[in-house]
Amino acid sequence: MAELLVRAQGRCKLMSAGFEAFNGHCVFKHKRSGDVDADVITLDDGTAFNFSGPGVQALSVRTHSGIRNVRHQAQSDHEVFSWKDGQPRQLSVRLDNVQNPNVRFEDDDQKADTSSLVGERGCQALRTLTSKGYSYRGGTKLADSTFTYWKQPRTNHCVAVRTTNGRYRSITYTKKGDCS
């Protein structure tokens, strides 16, 4: 069974053969099962895309005409998935509201008070995180980014901070095991 690592509300734009096929709300989920990661994006019109592979450099998507290779690009404020399915297609995803993937009905409010730090320089944002009571729990390096894990005060939820080129690029809830 796949483990849900990130769940978020966002905005998506789907381009098909140079024309806008969709522009509106979507739900983003990042899942992991063994060595396979999957980004599942469901548009408000019900269309769903499952981009999966061992990493963002080796993604594929199943379409009506078969399995297609996907090119992934991480921009400063959004992600772009591109593939060809008889015609060029491109799905841009901007996350607005990242939620704890391990939430239970009984849990306290799930708001992370860190979204204003995205785009800030790492050293400045680090001071803000520690002043808010977050405690550092470790980190990893993946491609051009560093991921650090922080325990959120009061809730003890785990937050992952992605830093690229010295700036915070995303702050998302992650599984509690990352903060162990």
N, C-alpha and C positions, 0 to 999 in steps of 0.2 A: 504494500500500500504506500502511496506517495505521501511524503510529509509536506504540509503546507508551511512555507517559510515566510512569505509576504502576502498580504492581502491589501488592496488599495482601490479607492475610487479614483477615477481620472477622466481625462479627455482624450479622445482618439480621432485621428483623421485617416481615412482609407482612400488612397489614390489608386485608380485602376486605369491603365493605358492613358495616363495624364489627366484623367477626369476625376473629380471628387465624388466618390461613391458613398461616403459617410463622413459626417463631422458632428461629434457630440459626445455624450457621456459613455463611459465604459468601466468595466471592472477588470482589474489586473490581479493575477495570482501567480506567485512563483512557487513551484513545487520541486521536490527532489525525491527520487527513488533510486537508491544505490548510487551509481555513477552518472545518472541521467538527470539533468535539470530540465524543467519545462516552464515556459512562460505561457500561461493561458489567459487570453484576452477575450472578453465577451462584450460586444458592442450593444448599445441600448436597443438596436433593432433585432437582437437575438443571434446575430452572426458571431460565431466563436472561432478563434484561431488558437492552435496548440503548437507553439514553437518549441521543439525539444532537441536535445543532444547532450554530449558530454561537456559542453561549454559554449559560450557565446560565439566562438570562432567556428563552431561546427553544428549549426542548427539546421533543422529541416521542418517542413510543415506538410501535412497531408491535405491535398486538395481533391476536387472531383476528378481530376485527370492524373492523380498519382502523388507520390512524395516528391517535394521540391526542396532544393537547397535554399537556405535563407542567409542573407548577409545582414549582420547586426551592427548598428552604429550607436554608440552612447554619446549623445550631445550633452551640453552643459545643463539643460533643463528638460530634456526628453530623450526617449529611445526611439530608434527607427529600425523597422524590420522590412527588408526588401527581398522580393523573389519574383520569378517569372512563372506564370501559369497560362501560357498561350499569349499573354501580354504582361508588361511590367506592372507589378503591384507593390505598393508601399504603405505600411501601417506605422504612423507616428503615434507615440503614447506619452502623455504628460501626466504624472501622478499628482493628484491634489490632496488626497487624504489617505495617508497610510495608516493601517489599523493593525493591532496585535493579532497575529494569526492564531494564537492559542487562547482566545477569549472564551470565557464561560459566562453564562447568564448572571451568575452571582458576583462577578468581578466588579471592581470600582470603575469609574470613568476611564476610558482608554485614550484620552488625548495625550499626545506627546507635545511637550512645550518647547520643541527644538526646531520647528520648521523655519524659523527666521534665520537660522545659522547656515542654511544651504547657500553656497556661493561665497561664504566668508573664508578668510585665510585660516588655515588649520590652527595656528598658535592663538589667534584671537578667539576662535570658537571653542578651543580647548578650555580656556579660562572660563568662558561662559558655562560650558557643561559642568565643570567642577564646582563652580559657584552655585549651580542649581542642585547640587547634591549627587550628581551622577558619579558612579565609581567605575574606574577603568578595570576591565576584566581580561584583556588580551587583544591580539590582532593577527591578521594574516595578510599576505600580499597575493594579488591575483592580477595578471596582465599589467596594465598601467595604473592600477589602483591599489590602495591599501584599505583594508577593512578593519576597523577597531570596534570592540564590543564593550558596551557600557551598561551597567545595571541602573535602571531607573529608580529614583528614590520613592519611597512609600509603596509603590506597586510591585517592586522587584522584577518588573518585566525587563527583557533584554533588548537593547537598541543597537543596531549596526550602523556605523558611520562610514560611508565610502568617501575617501579622499583621493583626488586626482589632481596632479600638477599643483599641489599645495593648498587646494581649496576643497571645502566640504561640498560634495556633489549630491549626496542623498543621505537621509537619515530615516531608517525604517525599523519597524519592529522585526525581530528575528526569534528563532527558537531559544528557549531558556537555556538549553545545553551550551550555546555559544558563550554564555556568561559564567559557566561553571569553573 
